[in-house]
């Protein structure tokens, strides 16, 4: 059940106070590196992706360099991220398009990004938000679980969840709220054993009050 806006606003303030230093866990030095890392992070932990990309980006870190790779050449670097065949194919194809059509630059446009191979709405939101400072809410598994558990959303899919979050969270807080929710999901609101006794928003949490 969706929270009343007053409770919604209170929960946002409490999350902001609890996680003032929340930031992306993925390591990157350019929009392109963030795009590749986010693609690799699908069904893989950010920690594992960072472990792989520290080696990968030391050798290849531009669309032109990735576009020139074969899938077999890329495979050893990303093998431990899982689904490496699909991810490798999409990353190379995406890099070729950036090189041929966008001058080797990552577009700062979510709709354009989602036309690239392997780039969905969540990945595009992560990139425009963190690389270009454009307000966006990327709904990953943590955000989907936490928001629907607390009452920030009442939806059965990520698209509707994102729509409800955008409606109730001030636009200027979209990007920060994304990180607050991820931190909360990782540190407190666990999927199987949420630590409700340590939860800063238990006072308004729909799931907590329903028992």
PyMOL CGO cylinders between C-alpha atoms (Angstrom):
from pymol import cmd
from pymol.cgo import CYLINDER

trace = [
    CYLINDER, 0.00, 0.00, 0.00, 1.32, 3.41, -0.93, 0.3, 1, 1, 1, 1, 1, 1,
    CYLINDER, 1.32, 3.41, -0.93, 2.26, 5.72, 1.91, 0.3, 1, 1, 1, 1, 1, 1,
    CYLINDER, 2.26, 5.72, 1.91, 0.53, 9.03, 2.39, 0.3, 1, 1, 1, 1, 1, 1,
    CYLINDER, 0.53, 9.03, 2.39, 2.72, 11.82, 1.02, 0.3, 1, 1, 1, 1, 1, 1,
    CYLINDER, 2.72, 11.82, 1.02, 3.47, 13.11, 4.52, 0.3, 1, 1, 1, 1, 1, 1,
    CYLINDER, 3.47, 13.11, 4.52, 4.86, 9.71, 5.55, 0.3, 1, 1, 1, 1, 1, 1,
    CYLINDER, 4.86, 9.71, 5.55, 6.63, 9.45, 2.21, 0.3, 1, 1, 1, 1, 1, 1,
    CYLINDER, 6.63, 9.45, 2.21, 8.40, 12.76, 2.78, 0.3, 1, 1, 1, 1, 1, 1,
    CYLINDER, 8.40, 12.76, 2.78, 9.35, 11.75, 6.31, 0.3, 1, 1, 1, 1, 1, 1,
    CYLINDER, 9.35, 11.75, 6.31, 10.84, 8.46, 5.10, 0.3, 1, 1, 1, 1, 1, 1,
    CYLINDER, 10.84, 8.46, 5.10, 12.88, 10.28, 2.48, 0.3, 1, 1, 1, 1, 1, 1,
    CYLINDER, 12.88, 10.28, 2.48, 14.30, 12.64, 5.11, 0.3, 1, 1, 1, 1, 1, 1,
    CYLINDER, 14.30, 12.64, 5.11, 15.18, 9.71, 7.37, 0.3, 1, 1, 1, 1, 1, 1,
    CYLINDER, 15.18, 9.71, 7.37, 16.92, 7.84, 4.55, 0.3, 1, 1, 1, 1, 1, 1,
    CYLINDER, 16.92, 7.84, 4.55, 18.86, 10.98, 3.59, 0.3, 1, 1, 1, 1, 1, 1,
    CYLINDER, 18.86, 10.98, 3.59, 20.03, 11.34, 7.18, 0.3, 1, 1, 1, 1, 1, 1,
    CYLINDER, 20.03, 11.34, 7.18, 20.95, 7.65, 7.43, 0.3, 1, 1, 1, 1, 1, 1,
    CYLINDER, 20.95, 7.65, 7.43, 22.97, 7.54, 4.20, 0.3, 1, 1, 1, 1, 1, 1,
    CYLINDER, 22.97, 7.54, 4.20, 24.44, 11.02, 3.59, 0.3, 1, 1, 1, 1, 1, 1,
    CYLINDER, 24.44, 11.02, 3.59, 27.44, 9.62, 1.73, 0.3, 1, 1, 1, 1, 1, 1,
    CYLINDER, 27.44, 9.62, 1.73, 25.56, 7.17, -0.50, 0.3, 1, 1, 1, 1, 1, 1,
    CYLINDER, 25.56, 7.17, -0.50, 27.18, 6.93, -3.93, 0.3, 1, 1, 1, 1, 1, 1,
    CYLINDER, 27.18, 6.93, -3.93, 27.63, 4.45, -6.80, 0.3, 1, 1, 1, 1, 1, 1,
    CYLINDER, 27.63, 4.45, -6.80, 29.44, 1.25, -5.88, 0.3, 1, 1, 1, 1, 1, 1,
    CYLINDER, 29.44, 1.25, -5.88, 30.73, 0.70, -9.40, 0.3, 1, 1, 1, 1, 1, 1,
    CYLINDER, 30.73, 0.70, -9.40, 34.17, 2.13, -10.12, 0.3, 1, 1, 1, 1, 1, 1,
    CYLINDER, 34.17, 2.13, -10.12, 34.50, 4.21, -13.31, 0.3, 1, 1, 1, 1, 1, 1,
    CYLINDER, 34.50, 4.21, -13.31, 36.41, 7.15, -14.75, 0.3, 1, 1, 1, 1, 1, 1,
    CYLINDER, 36.41, 7.15, -14.75, 34.24, 7.99, -17.75, 0.3, 1, 1, 1, 1, 1, 1,
    CYLINDER, 34.24, 7.99, -17.75, 30.65, 7.65, -18.96, 0.3, 1, 1, 1, 1, 1, 1,
    CYLINDER, 30.65, 7.65, -18.96, 31.77, 4.79, -21.20, 0.3, 1, 1, 1, 1, 1, 1,
    CYLINDER, 31.77, 4.79, -21.20, 33.35, 2.87, -18.35, 0.3, 1, 1, 1, 1, 1, 1,
    CYLINDER, 33.35, 2.87, -18.35, 30.18, 3.35, -16.29, 0.3, 1, 1, 1, 1, 1, 1,
    CYLINDER, 30.18, 3.35, -16.29, 28.07, 2.09, -19.18, 0.3, 1, 1, 1, 1, 1, 1,
    CYLINDER, 28.07, 2.09, -19.18, 30.18, -1.04, -19.61, 0.3, 1, 1, 1, 1, 1, 1,
    CYLINDER, 30.18, -1.04, -19.61, 30.32, -1.69, -15.88, 0.3, 1, 1, 1, 1, 1, 1,
    CYLINDER, 30.32, -1.69, -15.88, 26.57, -1.33, -15.51, 0.3, 1, 1, 1, 1, 1, 1,
    CYLINDER, 26.57, -1.33, -15.51, 26.02, -3.78, -18.36, 0.3, 1, 1, 1, 1, 1, 1,
    CYLINDER, 26.02, -3.78, -18.36, 28.37, -6.24, -16.67, 0.3, 1, 1, 1, 1, 1, 1,
    CYLINDER, 28.37, -6.24, -16.67, 26.58, -5.78, -13.34, 0.3, 1, 1, 1, 1, 1, 1,
    CYLINDER, 26.58, -5.78, -13.34, 23.39, -7.45, -14.55, 0.3, 1, 1, 1, 1, 1, 1,
    CYLINDER, 23.39, -7.45, -14.55, 22.90, -10.46, -12.24, 0.3, 1, 1, 1, 1, 1, 1,
    CYLINDER, 22.90, -10.46, -12.24, 26.37, -9.89, -10.81, 0.3, 1, 1, 1, 1, 1, 1,
    CYLINDER, 26.37, -9.89, -10.81, 27.62, -8.03, -7.75, 0.3, 1, 1, 1, 1, 1, 1,
    CYLINDER, 27.62, -8.03, -7.75, 29.21, -4.62, -8.09, 0.3, 1, 1, 1, 1, 1, 1,
    CYLINDER, 29.21, -4.62, -8.09, 32.19, -5.92, -6.13, 0.3, 1, 1, 1, 1, 1, 1,
    CYLINDER, 32.19, -5.92, -6.13, 32.84, -8.65, -8.69, 0.3, 1, 1, 1, 1, 1, 1,
    CYLINDER, 32.84, -8.65, -8.69, 32.41, -6.24, -11.58, 0.3, 1, 1, 1, 1, 1, 1,
    CYLINDER, 32.41, -6.24, -11.58, 34.94, -3.84, -10.04, 0.3, 1, 1, 1, 1, 1, 1,
    CYLINDER, 34.94, -3.84, -10.04, 37.39, -6.68, -9.60, 0.3, 1, 1, 1, 1, 1, 1,
    CYLINDER, 37.39, -6.68, -9.60, 37.13, -7.51, -13.30, 0.3, 1, 1, 1, 1, 1, 1,
    CYLINDER, 37.13, -7.51, -13.30, 37.12, -3.97, -14.65, 0.3, 1, 1, 1, 1, 1, 1,
    CYLINDER, 37.12, -3.97, -14.65, 40.22, -2.88, -12.73, 0.3, 1, 1, 1, 1, 1, 1,
    CYLINDER, 40.22, -2.88, -12.73, 42.11, -5.27, -15.00, 0.3, 1, 1, 1, 1, 1, 1,
    CYLINDER, 42.11, -5.27, -15.00, 39.98, -4.69, -18.09, 0.3, 1, 1, 1, 1, 1, 1,
    CYLINDER, 39.98, -4.69, -18.09, 40.08, -0.88, -18.07, 0.3, 1, 1, 1, 1, 1, 1,
    CYLINDER, 40.08, -0.88, -18.07, 43.81, -0.86, -17.53, 0.3, 1, 1, 1, 1, 1, 1,
    CYLINDER, 43.81, -0.86, -17.53, 44.08, -2.21, -21.07, 0.3, 1, 1, 1, 1, 1, 1,
    CYLINDER, 44.08, -2.21, -21.07, 40.86, -1.21, -22.85, 0.3, 1, 1, 1, 1, 1, 1,
    CYLINDER, 40.86, -1.21, -22.85, 38.75, 1.79, -21.86, 0.3, 1, 1, 1, 1, 1, 1,
    CYLINDER, 38.75, 1.79, -21.86, 37.38, 3.50, -24.99, 0.3, 1, 1, 1, 1, 1, 1,
    CYLINDER, 37.38, 3.50, -24.99, 34.61, 2.57, -27.43, 0.3, 1, 1, 1, 1, 1, 1,
    CYLINDER, 34.61, 2.57, -27.43, 37.16, 2.39, -30.22, 0.3, 1, 1, 1, 1, 1, 1,
    CYLINDER, 37.16, 2.39, -30.22, 39.27, -0.15, -28.33, 0.3, 1, 1, 1, 1, 1, 1,
    CYLINDER, 39.27, -0.15, -28.33, 36.26, -2.29, -27.39, 0.3, 1, 1, 1, 1, 1, 1,
    CYLINDER, 36.26, -2.29, -27.39, 34.86, -2.12, -30.93, 0.3, 1, 1, 1, 1, 1, 1,
    CYLINDER, 34.86, -2.12, -30.93, 38.08, -3.65, -32.22, 0.3, 1, 1, 1, 1, 1, 1,
    CYLINDER, 38.08, -3.65, -32.22, 37.90, -6.62, -29.85, 0.3, 1, 1, 1, 1, 1, 1,
    CYLINDER, 37.90, -6.62, -29.85, 36.53, -10.05, -30.65, 0.3, 1, 1, 1, 1, 1, 1,
    CYLINDER, 36.53, -10.05, -30.65, 34.25, -11.81, -28.20, 0.3, 1, 1, 1, 1, 1, 1,
    CYLINDER, 34.25, -11.81, -28.20, 37.03, -14.32, -27.52, 0.3, 1, 1, 1, 1, 1, 1,
    CYLINDER, 37.03, -14.32, -27.52, 39.47, -11.53, -26.69, 0.3, 1, 1, 1, 1, 1, 1,
    CYLINDER, 39.47, -11.53, -26.69, 37.02, -9.91, -24.27, 0.3, 1, 1, 1, 1, 1, 1,
    CYLINDER, 37.02, -9.91, -24.27, 35.83, -13.14, -22.66, 0.3, 1, 1, 1, 1, 1, 1,
    CYLINDER, 35.83, -13.14, -22.66, 38.75, -13.72, -20.22, 0.3, 1, 1, 1, 1, 1, 1,
    CYLINDER, 38.75, -13.72, -20.22, 38.24, -10.27, -18.68, 0.3, 1, 1, 1, 1, 1, 1,
    CYLINDER, 38.24, -10.27, -18.68, 34.50, -10.62, -18.05, 0.3, 1, 1, 1, 1, 1, 1,
    CYLINDER, 34.50, -10.62, -18.05, 34.09, -14.38, -17.61, 0.3, 1, 1, 1, 1, 1, 1,
    CYLINDER, 34.09, -14.38, -17.61, 33.55, -14.18, -13.85, 0.3, 1, 1, 1, 1, 1, 1,
    CYLINDER, 33.55, -14.18, -13.85, 30.72, -11.63, -14.25, 0.3, 1, 1, 1, 1, 1, 1,
    CYLINDER, 30.72, -11.63, -14.25, 28.37, -14.31, -15.57, 0.3, 1, 1, 1, 1, 1, 1,
    CYLINDER, 28.37, -14.31, -15.57, 26.44, -14.45, -18.85, 0.3, 1, 1, 1, 1, 1, 1,
    CYLINDER, 26.44, -14.45, -18.85, 29.72, -13.41, -20.45, 0.3, 1, 1, 1, 1, 1, 1,
    CYLINDER, 29.72, -13.41, -20.45, 28.79, -14.50, -23.97, 0.3, 1, 1, 1, 1, 1, 1,
    CYLINDER, 28.79, -14.50, -23.97, 25.71, -12.28, -24.14, 0.3, 1, 1, 1, 1, 1, 1,
    CYLINDER, 25.71, -12.28, -24.14, 27.35, -9.43, -22.25, 0.3, 1, 1, 1, 1, 1, 1,
    CYLINDER, 27.35, -9.43, -22.25, 30.47, -9.55, -24.38, 0.3, 1, 1, 1, 1, 1, 1,
    CYLINDER, 30.47, -9.55, -24.38, 28.49, -9.59, -27.62, 0.3, 1, 1, 1, 1, 1, 1,
    CYLINDER, 28.49, -9.59, -27.62, 26.36, -6.63, -26.53, 0.3, 1, 1, 1, 1, 1, 1,
    CYLINDER, 26.36, -6.63, -26.53, 29.29, -4.58, -25.20, 0.3, 1, 1, 1, 1, 1, 1,
    CYLINDER, 29.29, -4.58, -25.20, 31.22, -4.96, -28.46, 0.3, 1, 1, 1, 1, 1, 1,
    CYLINDER, 31.22, -4.96, -28.46, 28.14, -4.20, -30.58, 0.3, 1, 1, 1, 1, 1, 1,
    CYLINDER, 28.14, -4.20, -30.58, 27.35, -1.17, -28.41, 0.3, 1, 1, 1, 1, 1, 1,
    CYLINDER, 27.35, -1.17, -28.41, 30.93, 0.06, -28.76, 0.3, 1, 1, 1, 1, 1, 1,
    CYLINDER, 30.93, 0.06, -28.76, 30.81, -0.23, -32.54, 0.3, 1, 1, 1, 1, 1, 1,
    CYLINDER, 30.81, -0.23, -32.54, 27.65, 1.88, -32.65, 0.3, 1, 1, 1, 1, 1, 1,
    CYLINDER, 27.65, 1.88, -32.65, 29.14, 4.54, -30.37, 0.3, 1, 1, 1, 1, 1, 1,
    CYLINDER, 29.14, 4.54, -30.37, 32.25, 4.65, -32.55, 0.3, 1, 1, 1, 1, 1, 1,
    CYLINDER, 32.25, 4.65, -32.55, 30.40, 4.76, -35.87, 0.3, 1, 1, 1, 1, 1, 1,
    CYLINDER, 30.40, 4.76, -35.87, 27.42, 6.94, -35.00, 0.3, 1, 1, 1, 1, 1, 1,
    CYLINDER, 27.42, 6.94, -35.00, 28.29, 9.03, -31.95, 0.3, 1, 1, 1, 1, 1, 1,
    CYLINDER, 28.29, 9.03, -31.95, 31.94, 9.93, -32.39, 0.3, 1, 1, 1, 1, 1, 1,
    CYLINDER, 31.94, 9.93, -32.39, 32.96, 7.57, -29.60, 0.3, 1, 1, 1, 1, 1, 1,
    CYLINDER, 32.96, 7.57, -29.60, 30.87, 9.47, -27.06, 0.3, 1, 1, 1, 1, 1, 1,
    CYLINDER, 30.87, 9.47, -27.06, 28.17, 8.10, -24.78, 0.3, 1, 1, 1, 1, 1, 1,
    CYLINDER, 28.17, 8.10, -24.78, 24.90, 9.98, -25.46, 0.3, 1, 1, 1, 1, 1, 1,
    CYLINDER, 24.90, 9.98, -25.46, 23.51, 11.84, -22.45, 0.3, 1, 1, 1, 1, 1, 1,
    CYLINDER, 23.51, 11.84, -22.45, 20.00, 10.79, -23.44, 0.3, 1, 1, 1, 1, 1, 1,
    CYLINDER, 20.00, 10.79, -23.44, 18.16, 7.88, -21.84, 0.3, 1, 1, 1, 1, 1, 1,
    CYLINDER, 18.16, 7.88, -21.84, 15.98, 7.20, -24.87, 0.3, 1, 1, 1, 1, 1, 1,
    CYLINDER, 15.98, 7.20, -24.87, 19.00, 7.05, -27.17, 0.3, 1, 1, 1, 1, 1, 1,
    CYLINDER, 19.00, 7.05, -27.17, 20.90, 4.84, -24.74, 0.3, 1, 1, 1, 1, 1, 1,
    CYLINDER, 20.90, 4.84, -24.74, 18.09, 2.29, -24.64, 0.3, 1, 1, 1, 1, 1, 1,
    CYLINDER, 18.09, 2.29, -24.64, 18.44, 1.78, -28.40, 0.3, 1, 1, 1, 1, 1, 1,
    CYLINDER, 18.44, 1.78, -28.40, 21.95, 0.39, -27.87, 0.3, 1, 1, 1, 1, 1, 1,
    CYLINDER, 21.95, 0.39, -27.87, 22.45, -3.39, -27.66, 0.3, 1, 1, 1, 1, 1, 1,
    CYLINDER, 22.45, -3.39, -27.66, 22.11, -4.70, -24.11, 0.3, 1, 1, 1, 1, 1, 1,
    CYLINDER, 22.11, -4.70, -24.11, 21.12, -1.33, -22.63, 0.3, 1, 1, 1, 1, 1, 1,
    CYLINDER, 21.12, -1.33, -22.63, 17.79, -1.36, -20.83, 0.3, 1, 1, 1, 1, 1, 1,
    CYLINDER, 17.79, -1.36, -20.83, 16.01, 1.42, -19.00, 0.3, 1, 1, 1, 1, 1, 1,
    CYLINDER, 16.01, 1.42, -19.00, 17.68, 0.67, -15.66, 0.3, 1, 1, 1, 1, 1, 1,
    CYLINDER, 17.68, 0.67, -15.66, 21.17, 0.80, -17.18, 0.3, 1, 1, 1, 1, 1, 1,
    CYLINDER, 21.17, 0.80, -17.18, 20.36, 3.98, -19.07, 0.3, 1, 1, 1, 1, 1, 1,
    CYLINDER, 20.36, 3.98, -19.07, 19.05, 5.62, -15.89, 0.3, 1, 1, 1, 1, 1, 1,
    CYLINDER, 19.05, 5.62, -15.89, 22.23, 4.70, -14.01, 0.3, 1, 1, 1, 1, 1, 1,
    CYLINDER, 22.23, 4.70, -14.01, 24.37, 6.27, -16.74, 0.3, 1, 1, 1, 1, 1, 1,
    CYLINDER, 24.37, 6.27, -16.74, 22.46, 9.52, -17.23, 0.3, 1, 1, 1, 1, 1, 1,
    CYLINDER, 22.46, 9.52, -17.23, 22.14, 10.00, -13.49, 0.3, 1, 1, 1, 1, 1, 1,
    CYLINDER, 22.14, 10.00, -13.49, 25.70, 9.27, -12.41, 0.3, 1, 1, 1, 1, 1, 1,
    CYLINDER, 25.70, 9.27, -12.41, 27.70, 10.22, -15.50, 0.3, 1, 1, 1, 1, 1, 1,
    CYLINDER, 27.70, 10.22, -15.50, 25.73, 13.29, -16.59, 0.3, 1, 1, 1, 1, 1, 1,
    CYLINDER, 25.73, 13.29, -16.59, 23.92, 14.49, -13.47, 0.3, 1, 1, 1, 1, 1, 1,
    CYLINDER, 23.92, 14.49, -13.47, 20.47, 14.12, -15.03, 0.3, 1, 1, 1, 1, 1, 1,
    CYLINDER, 20.47, 14.12, -15.03, 17.80, 13.24, -12.44, 0.3, 1, 1, 1, 1, 1, 1,
    CYLINDER, 17.80, 13.24, -12.44, 16.72, 9.61, -12.81, 0.3, 1, 1, 1, 1, 1, 1,
    CYLINDER, 16.72, 9.61, -12.81, 15.68, 6.65, -10.67, 0.3, 1, 1, 1, 1, 1, 1,
    CYLINDER, 15.68, 6.65, -10.67, 17.15, 3.31, -11.69, 0.3, 1, 1, 1, 1, 1, 1,
    CYLINDER, 17.15, 3.31, -11.69, 14.99, 0.50, -10.33, 0.3, 1, 1, 1, 1, 1, 1,
    CYLINDER, 14.99, 0.50, -10.33, 17.19, -2.52, -9.66, 0.3, 1, 1, 1, 1, 1, 1,
    CYLINDER, 17.19, -2.52, -9.66, 16.34, -5.52, -7.46, 0.3, 1, 1, 1, 1, 1, 1,
    CYLINDER, 16.34, -5.52, -7.46, 17.17, -3.64, -4.25, 0.3, 1, 1, 1, 1, 1, 1,
    CYLINDER, 17.17, -3.64, -4.25, 15.14, -0.58, -5.16, 0.3, 1, 1, 1, 1, 1, 1,
    CYLINDER, 15.14, -0.58, -5.16, 12.18, -2.67, -6.34, 0.3, 1, 1, 1, 1, 1, 1,
    CYLINDER, 12.18, -2.67, -6.34, 12.14, -4.75, -3.15, 0.3, 1, 1, 1, 1, 1, 1,
    CYLINDER, 12.14, -4.75, -3.15, 12.68, -1.90, -0.69, 0.3, 1, 1, 1, 1, 1, 1,
    CYLINDER, 12.68, -1.90, -0.69, 10.24, 0.56, -2.23, 0.3, 1, 1, 1, 1, 1, 1,
    CYLINDER, 10.24, 0.56, -2.23, 7.42, -1.93, -2.51, 0.3, 1, 1, 1, 1, 1, 1,
    CYLINDER, 7.42, -1.93, -2.51, 8.08, -3.21, 1.01, 0.3, 1, 1, 1, 1, 1, 1,
    CYLINDER, 8.08, -3.21, 1.01, 8.14, 0.24, 2.62, 0.3, 1, 1, 1, 1, 1, 1,
    CYLINDER, 8.14, 0.24, 2.62, 5.21, 1.62, 0.68, 0.3, 1, 1, 1, 1, 1, 1,
    CYLINDER, 5.21, 1.62, 0.68, 7.08, 3.97, -1.64, 0.3, 1, 1, 1, 1, 1, 1,
    CYLINDER, 7.08, 3.97, -1.64, 5.52, 1.94, -4.43, 0.3, 1, 1, 1, 1, 1, 1,
    CYLINDER, 5.52, 1.94, -4.43, 2.73, -0.56, -4.85, 0.3, 1, 1, 1, 1, 1, 1,
    CYLINDER, 2.73, -0.56, -4.85, 3.61, -2.20, -8.14, 0.3, 1, 1, 1, 1, 1, 1,
    CYLINDER, 3.61, -2.20, -8.14, 4.20, -5.59, -9.71, 0.3, 1, 1, 1, 1, 1, 1,
    CYLINDER, 4.20, -5.59, -9.71, 6.97, -4.54, -12.11, 0.3, 1, 1, 1, 1, 1, 1,
    CYLINDER, 6.97, -4.54, -12.11, 9.94, -2.18, -12.27, 0.3, 1, 1, 1, 1, 1, 1,
    CYLINDER, 9.94, -2.18, -12.27, 8.33, 0.13, -14.84, 0.3, 1, 1, 1, 1, 1, 1,
    CYLINDER, 8.33, 0.13, -14.84, 5.34, 0.91, -12.66, 0.3, 1, 1, 1, 1, 1, 1,
    CYLINDER, 5.34, 0.91, -12.66, 7.59, 1.16, -9.61, 0.3, 1, 1, 1, 1, 1, 1,
    CYLINDER, 7.59, 1.16, -9.61, 9.74, 3.77, -11.34, 0.3, 1, 1, 1, 1, 1, 1,
    CYLINDER, 9.74, 3.77, -11.34, 6.63, 5.69, -12.40, 0.3, 1, 1, 1, 1, 1, 1,
    CYLINDER, 6.63, 5.69, -12.40, 5.31, 5.82, -8.83, 0.3, 1, 1, 1, 1, 1, 1,
    CYLINDER, 5.31, 5.82, -8.83, 8.67, 6.85, -7.39, 0.3, 1, 1, 1, 1, 1, 1,
    CYLINDER, 8.67, 6.85, -7.39, 8.98, 9.67, -9.91, 0.3, 1, 1, 1, 1, 1, 1,
    CYLINDER, 8.98, 9.67, -9.91, 5.49, 10.85, -9.00, 0.3, 1, 1, 1, 1, 1, 1,
    CYLINDER, 5.49, 10.85, -9.00, 6.11, 11.00, -5.24, 0.3, 1, 1, 1, 1, 1, 1,
    CYLINDER, 6.11, 11.00, -5.24, 9.82, 11.87, -4.93, 0.3, 1, 1, 1, 1, 1, 1,
    CYLINDER, 9.82, 11.87, -4.93, 10.90, 15.42, -5.81, 0.3, 1, 1, 1, 1, 1, 1,
    CYLINDER, 10.90, 15.42, -5.81, 12.79, 15.44, -9.11, 0.3, 1, 1, 1, 1, 1, 1,
    CYLINDER, 12.79, 15.44, -9.11, 15.87, 16.99, -7.51, 0.3, 1, 1, 1, 1, 1, 1,
    CYLINDER, 15.87, 16.99, -7.51, 16.09, 13.98, -5.16, 0.3, 1, 1, 1, 1, 1, 1,
    CYLINDER, 16.09, 13.98, -5.16, 15.63, 11.21, -7.74, 0.3, 1, 1, 1, 1, 1, 1,
    CYLINDER, 15.63, 11.21, -7.74, 19.29, 10.34, -8.17, 0.3, 1, 1, 1, 1, 1, 1,
    CYLINDER, 19.29, 10.34, -8.17, 20.15, 10.59, -4.48, 0.3, 1, 1, 1, 1, 1, 1,
    CYLINDER, 20.15, 10.59, -4.48, 17.06, 8.59, -3.47, 0.3, 1, 1, 1, 1, 1, 1,
    CYLINDER, 17.06, 8.59, -3.47, 18.17, 5.80, -5.79, 0.3, 1, 1, 1, 1, 1, 1,
    CYLINDER, 18.17, 5.80, -5.79, 21.40, 5.48, -3.80, 0.3, 1, 1, 1, 1, 1, 1,
    CYLINDER, 21.40, 5.48, -3.80, 19.68, 5.81, -0.41, 0.3, 1, 1, 1, 1, 1, 1,
    CYLINDER, 19.68, 5.81, -0.41, 17.39, 2.93, -1.31, 0.3, 1, 1, 1, 1, 1, 1,
    CYLINDER, 17.39, 2.93, -1.31, 20.20, 0.73, -2.59, 0.3, 1, 1, 1, 1, 1, 1,
    CYLINDER, 20.20, 0.73, -2.59, 22.21, 1.30, 0.59, 0.3, 1, 1, 1, 1, 1, 1,
    CYLINDER, 22.21, 1.30, 0.59, 19.17, 0.57, 2.71, 0.3, 1, 1, 1, 1, 1, 1,
    CYLINDER, 19.17, 0.57, 2.71, 18.47, -2.62, 0.78, 0.3, 1, 1, 1, 1, 1, 1,
    CYLINDER, 18.47, -2.62, 0.78, 22.03, -3.84, 1.15, 0.3, 1, 1, 1, 1, 1, 1,
    CYLINDER, 22.03, -3.84, 1.15, 22.60, -2.83, 4.76, 0.3, 1, 1, 1, 1, 1, 1,
    CYLINDER, 22.60, -2.83, 4.76, 19.22, -3.19, 6.48, 0.3, 1, 1, 1, 1, 1, 1,
    CYLINDER, 19.22, -3.19, 6.48, 16.25, -4.21, 4.34, 0.3, 1, 1, 1, 1, 1, 1,
    CYLINDER, 16.25, -4.21, 4.34, 17.57, -7.64, 3.34, 0.3, 1, 1, 1, 1, 1, 1,
    CYLINDER, 17.57, -7.64, 3.34, 15.45, -9.74, 1.00, 0.3, 1, 1, 1, 1, 1, 1,
    CYLINDER, 15.45, -9.74, 1.00, 15.08, -12.70, 3.37, 0.3, 1, 1, 1, 1, 1, 1,
    CYLINDER, 15.08, -12.70, 3.37, 15.86, -11.27, 6.81, 0.3, 1, 1, 1, 1, 1, 1,
    CYLINDER, 15.86, -11.27, 6.81, 15.16, -7.54, 7.01, 0.3, 1, 1, 1, 1, 1, 1,
    CYLINDER, 15.16, -7.54, 7.01, 16.64, -5.99, 10.15, 0.3, 1, 1, 1, 1, 1, 1,
    CYLINDER, 16.64, -5.99, 10.15, 13.53, -4.08, 11.14, 0.3, 1, 1, 1, 1, 1, 1,
    CYLINDER, 13.53, -4.08, 11.14, 14.89, -3.30, 14.61, 0.3, 1, 1, 1, 1, 1, 1,
    CYLINDER, 14.89, -3.30, 14.61, 17.66, -1.28, 12.95, 0.3, 1, 1, 1, 1, 1, 1,
    CYLINDER, 17.66, -1.28, 12.95, 15.48, 0.31, 10.27, 0.3, 1, 1, 1, 1, 1, 1,
    CYLINDER, 15.48, 0.31, 10.27, 15.34, 4.10, 10.16, 0.3, 1, 1, 1, 1, 1, 1,
    CYLINDER, 15.34, 4.10, 10.16, 11.99, 4.08, 8.39, 0.3, 1, 1, 1, 1, 1, 1,
    CYLINDER, 11.99, 4.08, 8.39, 10.23, 1.33, 10.37, 0.3, 1, 1, 1, 1, 1, 1,
    CYLINDER, 10.23, 1.33, 10.37, 8.00, 4.02, 11.86, 0.3, 1, 1, 1, 1, 1, 1,
    CYLINDER, 8.00, 4.02, 11.86, 6.26, 4.46, 8.51, 0.3, 1, 1, 1, 1, 1, 1,
    CYLINDER, 6.26, 4.46, 8.51, 7.05, 1.14, 6.77, 0.3, 1, 1, 1, 1, 1, 1,
    CYLINDER, 7.05, 1.14, 6.77, 3.94, -0.56, 5.44, 0.3, 1, 1, 1, 1, 1, 1,
    CYLINDER, 3.94, -0.56, 5.44, 5.37, -4.08, 5.71, 0.3, 1, 1, 1, 1, 1, 1,
    CYLINDER, 5.37, -4.08, 5.71, 6.57, -3.51, 9.29, 0.3, 1, 1, 1, 1, 1, 1,
    CYLINDER, 6.57, -3.51, 9.29, 3.17, -2.32, 10.45, 0.3, 1, 1, 1, 1, 1, 1,
    CYLINDER, 3.17, -2.32, 10.45, 1.40, -5.18, 8.69, 0.3, 1, 1, 1, 1, 1, 1,
    CYLINDER, 1.40, -5.18, 8.69, 3.69, -7.62, 10.54, 0.3, 1, 1, 1, 1, 1, 1,
]
cmd.load_cgo(trace, "trace")
